[in-house]
């Protein structure tokens, strides 16, 4: 899979993507990436990419022309048109299902804003606009790195053989179960006995129940998408009732 970024800070991507799992995945050919400098598509001496907003107001906006010219030229390079992603706090909330969908693309171009954002007409170029969450970043570069990281780890060969993305949080609409490693006793805190028992069936049952319990307590909103048996649903009610101090369950 190929990722391309378009931004005024093209040098910020490699230090992250060349390290650890992302670096190894690149070397294994799981993905490649190229960071384009938006200023390459400016035509004045100062390589201007921003201008003051019509109607007044604070800050500067990214001009549409360099973005259009860059996206046109990058799209015509190489094979196949890229899937084009822009970022904005006004966009669709990015989640694991978006990552899964993007992992099916051959080529994704991530267009990163800066300053007060972009001239609204630039968003016409986007196949999709994503927001990472309800907060404002100074630029889209971190958002692009989040997207690349979360998609690459879903690609075959990205994680080692002993690691898997398939039973982690959000796969199957549940948070991941609690995990422990050595020592079995630390500062007075133990580990659930079942995990030390060697009984794999019992461990699986405990993990499923623990995942359901944590999701019911911390992210009940996720349970709508979860595939639960009638017994598990009863357990969810029990957990929620307990956490409400025995009150009624809000359906
Ligand atoms: N004035 C805009 C914010 C611009 S922030 C507003 O109030 O909506 C500058 C850039 O940072 C944006 O163009 C976008 O690329 C990026 N950015 C900021 N917050 C983000 C978020 N929550 N998710 C994704 N990208 C974000």
Boltz pocket constraint, residues with backbone or C-beta under 6 A from the ligand:
constraints:
  - pocket:
      binder: B
      contacts: [[A, 87], [A, 88], [A, 89], [A, 90], [A, 111], [A, 112], [A, 113], [A, 114], [A, 115], [A, 116], [A, 117], [A, 118], [A, 130], [A, 131], [A, 132], [A, 133], [A, 134], [A, 135], [A, 136], [A, 137], [A, 138], [A, 139], [A, 140], [A, 141], [A, 143]]
      max_distance: 6.0
